[in-house]
Amino acid sequence: MGAGRPIGVGIVGCGIIARTHIRALLAFPGEARVTALASRSEESIAGAAAYLLEQAEEHAAEAEAAGDGALVELYREIGRGEPRRHGDWEALVADPAVDAVIVTTPPFLHHPVTVAALRAGKHVLCEKPLAVSLREADEMIGAARTAGRVLSTVSQGRFAEEQRRMHALVHSGALGRVFFGKADGQWYRPHTYYELWWRGTWAREGGGAATGQGIHILDQALWILGKRPVQVIGKIGTFVHPVPRARAETSVPIEDTALGIVTFEDGSILEFCAAVSQQLERSQIEIAGEHGAVQAFPWAVYSVDAATNERLARFVEEDVPPLPAAWRPKKPEHDAYRNPGPNALPPVWSMIPQVGDFLDAIRSGRAALTGDGEGRRALEVLTALYRSAILGAPTELPISPDDPFYDGVTAGLAGR
């Protein structure tokens, strides 16, 4: 990758999530190009390539309407550049036109694709969960460190304004000693959600509602609190969706509802709930400190002391620096799974700042915000939640490499 040349990005996996990344990459037309696509399905590759062209043309038209000739030419150049097409990920990883790889495959492929890409000298942005086991995650992190390349895990909600304000309030000390947190990702997915062959199995998906959806809000809460978890108590159940029960490799199917209590080294507590079974959808983070409390969604910060209440509100307005302008979405983004019913849900967490952080980390050599071991932290808490729920006892952290659950839930179930 030469100085000033756009970063060549290859995308492995050309489903719906790949299109989200394509949209985000198009926010940085001078910094990155989609140079290669890989999928076992030629139809999926063709669909992703057509989507890239369609979006580039739309962006060019918007730039032309704004009178920005230089930006028009950048988008037209993107539209003229057909990405290389690969029927397997190995070929994309070896492609010299690829400097960085975005992995949007099913979770069980995250490890082999990521490790191979890092060993080939590519940077990697990997969709969540980082891996289906802690051993795989540690091997991925080790490969990144050995290669001196960026490895980042997708957790785009960290870049949202509410989460950034919460993080600043906690780490500035404005809330005083923080002793309690609550992170709820209670969503609904129709039965068709499980039509994908890899969903609903421990070996291929790595987990259910907590891993597929709840990991986002769990990662945000862990990042906001910034404390070391030492124990997890978990409960899981499969109440609404029949496919996970039908596909269960053991007597324990992947969950559609999960509940966890996380205790940190200072004794503070986080309650975590994740579901794809809740039709009255709700997503929320709450943080309580000795001087006040903060909540999203909807946003609220409050103290019973009037002076403190005013100070907290002023801090949020004045002392939280904004994201770089290029990282901010120019228009609202749509969530295809959004339930139109009466709910209190956050806006869509944009992928644009996540991709912007990844590209900047590559250029600057700094660590990505969700880089290295950051993606591992939530994975270990979820592994501990599953272990606790399956064994019926609290799980102490860290999970040792000689524990069967270190190799994933499938190995943990076999080792009972």
ZIJOKA-V339896 format. One record per residue. N is the residue number from 1. SS is DSSP state (@ for helix, = for strand, . for the rest). Layout:
# ZIJOKA-V339896
n=N ss=SS
n=N ss=SS
This chain:
# ZIJOKA-V339896
n=1 ss=.
n=2 ss=.
n=3 ss=.
n=4 ss=.
n=5 ss=.
n=6 ss=.
n=7 ss==
n=8 ss==
n=9 ss==
n=10 ss==
n=11 ss==
n=12 ss==
n=13 ss=.
n=14 ss=.
n=15 ss=.
n=16 ss=@
n=17 ss=@
n=18 ss=@
n=19 ss=@
n=20 ss=@
n=21 ss=@
n=22 ss=@
n=23 ss=@
n=24 ss=@
n=25 ss=@
n=26 ss=@
n=27 ss=@
n=28 ss=@
n=29 ss=.
n=30 ss=.
n=31 ss=.
n=32 ss==
n=33 ss==
n=34 ss==
n=35 ss==
n=36 ss==
n=37 ss==
n=38 ss==
n=39 ss=.
n=40 ss=.
n=41 ss=.
n=42 ss=@
n=43 ss=@
n=44 ss=@
n=45 ss=@
n=46 ss=@
n=47 ss=@
n=48 ss=@
n=49 ss=@
n=50 ss=@
n=51 ss=@
n=52 ss=@
n=53 ss=@
n=54 ss=@
n=55 ss=@
n=56 ss=@
n=57 ss=@
n=58 ss=@
n=59 ss=@
n=60 ss=@
n=61 ss=@
n=62 ss=@
n=63 ss=@
n=64 ss=@
n=65 ss=@
n=66 ss=.
n=67 ss=.
n=68 ss=.
n=69 ss=@
n=70 ss=@
n=71 ss=@
n=72 ss=@
n=73 ss=@
n=74 ss=@
n=75 ss=@
n=76 ss=@
n=77 ss=@
n=78 ss=@
n=79 ss=@
n=80 ss=@
n=81 ss=.
n=82 ss=.
n=83 ss=.
n=84 ss==
n=85 ss==
n=86 ss==
n=87 ss=.
n=88 ss=.
n=89 ss=@
n=90 ss=@
n=91 ss=@
n=92 ss=@
n=93 ss=@
n=94 ss=@
n=95 ss=.
n=96 ss=.
n=97 ss=.
n=98 ss=.
n=99 ss=.
n=100 ss==
n=101 ss==
n=102 ss==
n=103 ss==
n=104 ss=.
n=105 ss=.
n=106 ss=.
n=107 ss=@
n=108 ss=@
n=109 ss=@
n=110 ss=@
n=111 ss=@
n=112 ss=@
n=113 ss=@
n=114 ss=@
n=115 ss=@
n=116 ss=@
n=117 ss=@
n=118 ss=@
n=119 ss=@
n=120 ss=.
n=121 ss=.
n=122 ss=.
n=123 ss==
n=124 ss==
n=125 ss==
n=126 ss==
n=127 ss=.
n=128 ss=.
n=129 ss=.
n=130 ss=.
n=131 ss=.
n=132 ss=.
n=133 ss=.
n=134 ss=@
n=135 ss=@
n=136 ss=@
n=137 ss=@
n=138 ss=@
n=139 ss=@
n=140 ss=@
n=141 ss=@
n=142 ss=@
n=143 ss=@
n=144 ss=@
n=145 ss=@
n=146 ss=@
n=147 ss=@
n=148 ss=.
n=149 ss=.
n=150 ss=.
n=151 ss==
n=152 ss==
n=153 ss==
n=154 ss=.
n=155 ss=.
n=156 ss=@
n=157 ss=@
n=158 ss=@
n=159 ss=@
n=160 ss=.
n=161 ss=@
n=162 ss=@
n=163 ss=@
n=164 ss=@
n=165 ss=@
n=166 ss=@
n=167 ss=@
n=168 ss=@
n=169 ss=@
n=170 ss=@
n=171 ss=@
n=172 ss=@
n=173 ss=.
n=174 ss=.
n=175 ss=.
n=176 ss=.
n=177 ss=.
n=178 ss==
n=179 ss==
n=180 ss==
n=181 ss==
n=182 ss==
n=183 ss==
n=184 ss==
n=185 ss==
n=186 ss==
n=187 ss==
n=188 ss==
n=189 ss=.
n=190 ss=.
n=191 ss=@
n=192 ss=@
n=193 ss=@
n=194 ss=@
n=195 ss=@
n=196 ss=.
n=197 ss=.
n=198 ss=.
n=199 ss=.
n=200 ss=.
n=201 ss=.
n=202 ss=@
n=203 ss=@
n=204 ss=@
n=205 ss=@
n=206 ss=.
n=207 ss=.
n=208 ss=.
n=209 ss=@
n=210 ss=@
n=211 ss=@
n=212 ss=@
n=213 ss=@
n=214 ss=@
n=215 ss=@
n=216 ss=@
n=217 ss=@
n=218 ss=@
n=219 ss=@
n=220 ss=@
n=221 ss=@
n=222 ss=@
n=223 ss=@
n=224 ss=@
n=225 ss=@
n=226 ss=.
n=227 ss=.
n=228 ss=.
n=229 ss==
n=230 ss==
n=231 ss==
n=232 ss==
n=233 ss==
n=234 ss==
n=235 ss==
n=236 ss==
n=237 ss==
n=238 ss=.
n=239 ss=.
n=240 ss=.
n=241 ss=.
n=242 ss=@
n=243 ss=@
n=244 ss=@
n=245 ss=@
n=246 ss=@
n=247 ss=@
n=248 ss=.
n=249 ss=.
n=250 ss=.
n=251 ss=.
n=252 ss=.
n=253 ss=.
n=254 ss=.
n=255 ss=.
n=256 ss=.
n=257 ss==
n=258 ss==
n=259 ss==
n=260 ss==
n=261 ss==
n=262 ss==
n=263 ss==
n=264 ss==
n=265 ss=.
n=266 ss=.
n=267 ss=.
n=268 ss=.
n=269 ss==
n=270 ss==
n=271 ss==
n=272 ss==
n=273 ss==
n=274 ss==
n=275 ss==
n=276 ss=.
n=277 ss==
n=278 ss==
n=279 ss==
n=280 ss==
n=281 ss==
n=282 ss==
n=283 ss==
n=284 ss==
n=285 ss==
n=286 ss==
n=287 ss==
n=288 ss==
n=289 ss==
n=290 ss=.
n=291 ss=.
n=292 ss=.
n=293 ss==
n=294 ss==
n=295 ss==
n=296 ss==
n=297 ss=.
n=298 ss=.
n=299 ss=.
n=300 ss==
n=301 ss==
n=302 ss==
n=303 ss=.
n=304 ss=.
n=305 ss=.
n=306 ss=@
n=307 ss=@
n=308 ss=@
n=309 ss=@
n=310 ss=@
n=311 ss=@
n=312 ss=@
n=313 ss=@
n=314 ss=@
n=315 ss=@
n=316 ss=@
n=317 ss=@
n=318 ss=@
n=319 ss=.
n=320 ss=.
n=321 ss=.
n=322 ss=.
n=323 ss=.
n=324 ss=.
n=325 ss=@
n=326 ss=@
n=327 ss=@
n=328 ss=.
n=329 ss=.
n=330 ss=.
n=331 ss=.
n=332 ss=.
n=333 ss=.
n=334 ss=.
n=335 ss=.
n=336 ss=.
n=337 ss=.
n=338 ss=.
n=339 ss=.
n=340 ss=.
n=341 ss=.
n=342 ss=.
n=343 ss=.
n=344 ss==
n=345 ss=.
n=346 ss=.
n=347 ss=.
n=348 ss=.
n=349 ss=.
n=350 ss=.
n=351 ss=.
n=352 ss=@
n=353 ss=@
n=354 ss=@
n=355 ss=@
n=356 ss=@
n=357 ss=@
n=358 ss=@
n=359 ss=@
n=360 ss=@
n=361 ss=@
n=362 ss=@
n=363 ss=@
n=364 ss=@
n=365 ss=.
n=366 ss=.
n=367 ss=.
n=368 ss=.
n=369 ss=.
n=370 ss=.
n=371 ss==
n=372 ss=.
n=373 ss=.
n=374 ss=@
n=375 ss=@
n=376 ss=@
n=377 ss=@
n=378 ss=@
n=379 ss=@
n=380 ss=@
n=381 ss=@
n=382 ss=@
n=383 ss=@
n=384 ss=@
n=385 ss=@
n=386 ss=@
n=387 ss=@
n=388 ss=@
n=389 ss=@
n=390 ss=@
n=391 ss=@
n=392 ss=.
n=393 ss=.
n=394 ss=.
n=395 ss==
n=396 ss==
n=397 ss=.
n=398 ss=.
n=399 ss=.
n=400 ss=.
n=401 ss=.
n=402 ss=.
n=403 ss=.
n=404 ss=@
n=405 ss=@
n=406 ss=@
n=407 ss=@
n=408 ss=.
n=409 ss=@
n=410 ss=@
n=411 ss=@
n=412 ss=@
n=413 ss=@
n=414 ss=@
n=415 ss=.
n=416 ss=.
